[in-house]
């Protein structure tokens, strides 16, 4: 096997091998596919990000891949970080079937060599799959020291019989309330649910989504996709490219054929992810967001190729957690090697913990400031 490192601008010559690995990976990750990652790097990312890969010398195929950047893990400690964040919170590397922990270790070697540091971090790493098991195996060999943060749980759901059971876990009172709200909404106009899969339909619906999102609180706070030209260009590009290969579904609730709630689902392999949701806040009393979220789960349960869906939401999200009753476990995994590995790992963990605490305090202060502006009394 040979290590390969290339930039987004050099991706063309490697794209076929990259896409083949993404299609076959033991754990799918749509955010590490070229049709998502390349538009993101072009329009959104100002820092230098390298695509690190491991190639099989016999046939030229890629057997492991992850985007990597040199960043501070907290306030002070630099490290090689697998590129995963707000628009793609899933840091699981693409690993080919049949690859083992030695393959993943070579990918980590490539990452730290590129970043010039003996420390590597994998944020948003799922802990219930074979890639996480490989990371633990690497730690067991003694060549790397491995640590992780406390495991977090975000909402998701299974399919099949387990998914049907999770769908039925919604309390009787809440289920009746959602039904009552939908009937009340129907009194304002003709309501309908739709699920759009064809590329042209998805791209047209995405334009409606952009408008709907911009009219809500994200538009007012400047975080809607249309509030930034680069953000908008990135989203349009990757939605178009992924829709052409059948990897995007948009579920919507309409009133008199006008969308009042929309959810964008990304699909890859046996998994689906709810990437974005928007709804008409003037109709909040009818819970349009909850209505389309419930509908999306029904659609997922009807797709025989799906095994599960991941909400990508923060843990204990007040809207989706009561509706999607499964759990998706994830954490940040940190690995280091070389001299003073234990001390370096402890320092990195402490640095990251302090930074996380400061961010939580900042978010809490921001929420209080916004609440005071909305209710000055």
Buried (B, 14 or more C-beta within 10 A) or exposed (E): BEBBBBEBEEBEEBEEBBBEBBEBBBBBBBBBBBBBBBBBBBBBBEEEBBBBBBBBEEEEBBBBBBBBBBBBBBEEBBBBBBBBBEBBBBBBBBBBEEBEBEBBBBBBBBBBBBBEBBBBBBBBBBBEBBBBEBBEBBBEEEBBBBBBBEBBBBBBBBBEEEBEEBBEEBEEEEEEBBEEBBEEBEEEEEBEBBBBBEBEBBBEBBEBBBBBBBBBEBBEEEEBBBBBEBBBBBBBBBBBBBBBBEBBBBBBBBBEEEBBBBBBBBBBBEBBBBBBBBBBBEBEEBBBBBBBBBBBBEBBBEBEEBBBBBBBBEEEBEBBBBBBBBBBBBBBBBBBBEEEBEEBBBBBBEBBEEBEEEEEEEEEEEEEEEEEEEEEE
